[in-house]
Amino acid sequence: MSSLAWIDFDEAERQRAQRIMALFQERETRDELGLGAIRDSIADHLFPGTSTIQTRLRYMLFIPWLYRALEKREVPEAQLRTEARDTEIRLADALKAGGESNGIIGRDAGPRLQRLPSSVYWAGLGAWGIRVFPGSLDSLFVALRGRGRSRGASSGEDALAGAQTPTVWNPALPQMPGDLLEHAVFRLTTDEAQFLIDRLIASQPTALLTMLAREGIDADCDYIWTHPHLSAFPSAARRLVQHGEIFSHVMHGAALLYNLALSELRQRDDWIEDYRARLEAWSDELDTGAVRAWSLHDFWNVVEHPAHAVRPAAKRFVSEWRDLVLAGTEQVISAPAARRLVEERERRLKTSQSRYANHAVRDRWTGASGADRLSFRWAQAKSHLRDLAHAE
């Protein structure tokens, strides 16, 4: 079994490592061709604090409410961790009792739940300024129980440690409903919605998500570039959305070709037929004029994000694929250069785990890997905006 470990030099590195491990568990983050840093840079610019495994927005309040109550418990660290887990599992039962069915984290898993809501929303709580404690969830438990209170502080030094309670949550956090763990719903109150909007305005003032939340804009569209209010977006956001649309469409062809090649290696005629049809549709829909006018220099400048380093190899791959597309999309399906580019990219990234080279790995392939267009977490942002717009 593989494992990942790191030396805990400082909190920033610890959080970075935890973020990387979390990505492996997100269903839609499979990055077969090494485009993840570009994808996440765009998503974090447009919709900071979101992730593909978030469900409903009120979890941004559920977690602070539950943990603020637990912080008052005078118990050892191990017991506090157990109580925190039990409380989060009880929340799922309370949501079911409240009539909710969709979006409940742990709805079916119950006590077997592996990924708790707190770990799903922890980064977002920090990005939105709801959580002011700077560390990880693990370090919060250590900080709360490192004050000497649960050990019966008696000396002056221990008493001082006990008085240094860490500030964890924004002081404007709304009050928790008294019956939260018996009967909970996802619908926000107007005061709760306003608190969340205020936090976005204060912590992410330039994000498109903030503008849409502030204006109460709730639109049902599949991609952010098909949004009915696109023309009203701030110029910087509109520019990034336009870049994201072209990038998503152009690189979708590479993902489809990768899946087609694997289908051929697996000798699955049904999969081959499907991916050939999807590649033909991709070619028909692609606006080659827009691709030809697409400035990669401007694109790299716009997508640059401090949390994501886009490697030169990834930039070369995008540039070379774009050149092949401009040479003729109708030939991409069979052109040796296009297939070689995709294969070499995957082999370089996956090395011994390459599906081209490793028969055992390829035989476990189920027919689709990153085959959908990149949408930059718009589905999660759209859900959160709808929850804000329908507060009452």
VENKAFEN-V275976 format. One record per helix or strand of 2 or more residues. SS is the DSSP state (hx for helix, st for strand). FROM is the first residue (numbers start at 0). LEN is the number of residues. Records with the same first field share a line. If there is no record, write none. Layout:
SS=FROM-LEN  FROM-LEN
This chain:
hx=10-15  35-11  58-12  76-21  109-3  116-11  136-9  148-3  155-8  189-14  207-7  223-3  229-3  234-31  268-17  287-6  295-8  311-16  328-3  335-18  358-5  377-12
